[in-house]
């Protein structure tokens, strides 16, 4: 059956009957009848043909595979596409049929899939993230297609959610000094350099691992990092955009990174940034391996918790702490201007280092 312009279709020639002879619907159904006539009985229509019939009859069926395909179109990079594939497959692999229409998927199917993932040993947080992700995209698809069905992902529980979270421990001052010395000893390694920038800034691993080289700003009265949204990686939220003064070990490592950089280098850590895509999983794993080799019960995120405690221990006000960590909606640099705001944050970090030197 060939496509016909609207003005040539019989349905637009004085009739509103979509079944009228010569209409696209009539031609399509006649085509299927001839194609599937196998001696007085009919073979089943192929999936794409059956879907066309359903659409014509206002009975379009949408499957979880369709939702997955729509969600993939929204994925902004390779990492997000891989994540989309994994999250949907958790549930597609555990329902009676991957082609089961959404309205036929029962909440029990999804609950059983969740319980199975937990039984396999996955953390409750690891299970809840894909559950929330797929639930959101199913909700959007139901709205888009105006389907008169309930979302089978609504009301599904992750039993014991949050009870298996291991509280991250900050470094003691002795442990921190031990880690810092190991970083200096291996300062040519990308993982050591990342850990070095984390040590006295309290930034997140992704903020540092994916940072642009020109966002390590040394030619300013107060050397600092610019933490901003970039093409290779996003930030956790809007409040995460900030400037962080470089002091202590982080300043030493920053100078070393810039001095060793190539003329055409875009990202500080090219190993983890290929084709404008930052591989946070590999970066975090490598950095954590380095740190766990020194302090087995700690990770790269421990620097962040430790910096907060170090600042509070030095009696630094909460507003400065929140600005340094990216927890503040009101930025000091917005209120005071870049130079004055940086001065106040720099003073807070120097107060922290001075307090620690007096304790050693």
Beta strands, then each sheet from edge to edge (+ up, - down):
strand 1: 216-217
strand 2: 224-227
strand 3: 242-245
strand 4: 273-274
strand 5: 277-278
sheet 1: 1+ 2- 3+
sheet 2: 4+ 5-
end
